[in-house]
Amino acid sequence: MEATRDVVIVGGGVIGSAIAYFLKAAPAFSGTVTVIEKDPSYEFGSTARSWGGVRQQFSTPENIQMSQYTQEFLGQISRLLGIDDTPVDVSYHEQGYLFLAEDRHIPRLYSNNAIQKGLGVNVGLLDADDLARGFPWMNVSDLAGGSLGLSGEGWLDAYSLNQAFRKKAISLGVTYIAQEAVSLDVDANRISAVRLADGTRLPGGHIVNAAGPAAATIAKWAGVDLPVRSRKRFAYSFSCRTEITGCPLLIDPSGVHMRPEGKQFLAGCSPPPENDPDCTDFDVDYGWFEEHIWPILAHRVPAFEAIKLESAWAGHYAYNTIDQNAILGSHPEVTNFYFANGFSGHGLQQSPAVGRAIAELITFGEYRSLDLNRFSFERLMTGEAISEHNIV
Ligand SMILES: Cc1cc2nc3c(=O)[nH]c(=O)nc-3n(C[C@H](O)[C@H](O)[C@H](O)COP(=O)(O)OP(=O)(O)OC[C@H]3O[C@@H](n4cnc5c(N)ncnc54)[C@H](O)[C@@H]3O)c2cc1C
């Protein structure tokens, strides 16, 4: 008979693997941790398809603080995730985000800046002249200003971070099972076991839903309606013959975003809500690039009139339909069922803070390092949506 597992995590992406690592790395936690991951190639989850961006320019204090912890974590990543003194390389490239603003966006830019500065974020406000001087390749004719991260922002290889958490977790004693979870046994408001596709029943004390875009399916097995949907996003990779120097991760007022990737560039844009259906396929819409994204890129950076689309991929956000922010912590009624879901477009950078937070909740029954109670499941019931102004 299978021994009862102390913690069973459904999903071994960057979030599930970070939780597994933080549990086993905590001296106060002495139980077993098992991760169920149906896709050992890690090819199809959100993580491997992520842009890997880390930014501090949010408007919600906790979102800022989570990314600040990511910076701290990245600074010590080899010490924390290295095995046998082998350094960990997640290809972190520190470079600021530049949020561009038209006249009508300036009040929001300033109010966001006040929150960010209040938390010690190294960010600068620029006017149109500053933009023209700092980024001579940019068309600033319709811009009133921008907000530039001066340090502590950048991008990394998301797959490598996932694997670093996973390998370290395994080295600390976490068991990964390459199986699909297919149902949950629920007894008197507790989940008693996770059932796997091969018929295995895994009894567990604490069950964590870290299933990314599939999180609502897992929640439904316990009778919980989780407002997280799989929504498709694209990344288009293109080259340009003209050199664009000092290019930040640029967020155009239209929502089109772009950053350098080696000698090439990545671009994308979330669709309008009325054209953003639930979706699980990976088909790429090249028309969205040609008809919508490219004209905006060429307007903003005239050198992008002449570019070559090199490749593209699709991935899925675990889209929180209420407020596009994380849903963290245990369910108010099914109390041994924990959520780490709904990250929409910013879960990669929140993985260290979320891993630490869920490990604290399981170990101590409360957050110890950073109070993330605002992201609780209860807010979905009371309607206290989190209003994050910098959603990309
Ligand atoms: C195009 C794109 C760009 C993005 N850019 C950024 C960015 O710049 N910065 C940022 O912070 N975030 C970004 N994100 C979001 C970020 O990638 C996600 O928030 C993050 O990777 C979520 O990690 P996860 O572990 O929750 O999900 P996933 O990586 O999807 O992991 C969930 C895992 O659960 C497994 N699973 C699901 N169901 C089952 C089951 N029944 N049984 C067993 N296993 C199961 C899946 O196989 C999967 O491996 C982006 C996402 C996309 C798609």
The ligand as a Gaussian input file, in Angstrom:
#p B3LYP/6-31G(d) Opt

LIG

0 1
 C        3.649000      33.784000     -24.153000
 C        3.791000      33.924000     -22.661000
 C        4.630000      34.911000     -22.154000
 C        4.773000      35.075000     -20.773000
 N        5.655000      36.018000     -20.304000
 C        5.849000      36.145000     -18.977000
 C        6.804000      37.071000     -18.485000
 O        7.476000      37.766000     -19.237000
 N        6.994000      37.139000     -17.145000
 C        6.272000      36.382000     -16.266000
 O        6.462000      36.522000     -15.056000
 N        5.351000      35.495000     -16.713000
 C        5.129000      35.354000     -18.032000
 N        4.217000      34.467000     -18.507000
 C        3.403000      33.734000     -17.544000
 C        4.200000      32.609000     -16.914000
 O        4.816000      31.855000     -17.933000
 C        3.276000      31.734000     -16.078000
 O        2.541000      32.532000     -15.170000
 C        4.063000      30.692000     -15.293000
 O        4.943000      29.986000     -16.125000
 C        3.083000      29.755000     -14.629000
 O        3.757000      28.634000     -14.132000
 P        2.912000      27.388000     -13.633000
 O        3.860000      26.450000     -13.016000
 O        1.751000      27.876000     -12.834000
 O        2.251000      26.794000     -14.952000
 P        2.817000      25.735000     -16.002000
 O        4.192000      26.042000     -16.418000
 O        1.783000      25.635000     -17.065000
 O        2.879000      24.402000     -15.150000
 C        1.720000      23.659000     -14.844000
 C        2.066000      22.202000     -15.019000
 O        0.970000      21.407000     -14.591000
 C        0.961000      20.250000     -15.376000
 N       -0.392000      19.665000     -15.274000
 C       -1.560000      20.252000     -15.633000
 N       -2.588000      19.410000     -15.386000
 C       -2.044000      18.288000     -14.851000
 C       -2.602000      17.074000     -14.398000
 N       -3.915000      16.808000     -14.448000
 N       -1.758000      16.115000     -13.912000
 C       -0.418000      16.338000     -13.850000
 N        0.160000      17.484000     -14.304000
 C       -0.650000      18.440000     -14.776000
 C        1.301000      20.744000     -16.769000
 O        1.804000      19.706000     -17.577000
 C        2.323000      21.833000     -16.473000
 O        3.650000      21.371000     -16.611000
 C        4.053000      34.250000     -19.877000
 C        3.219000      33.246000     -20.386000
 C        3.090000      33.078000     -21.760000
 C        2.213000      31.987000     -22.280000

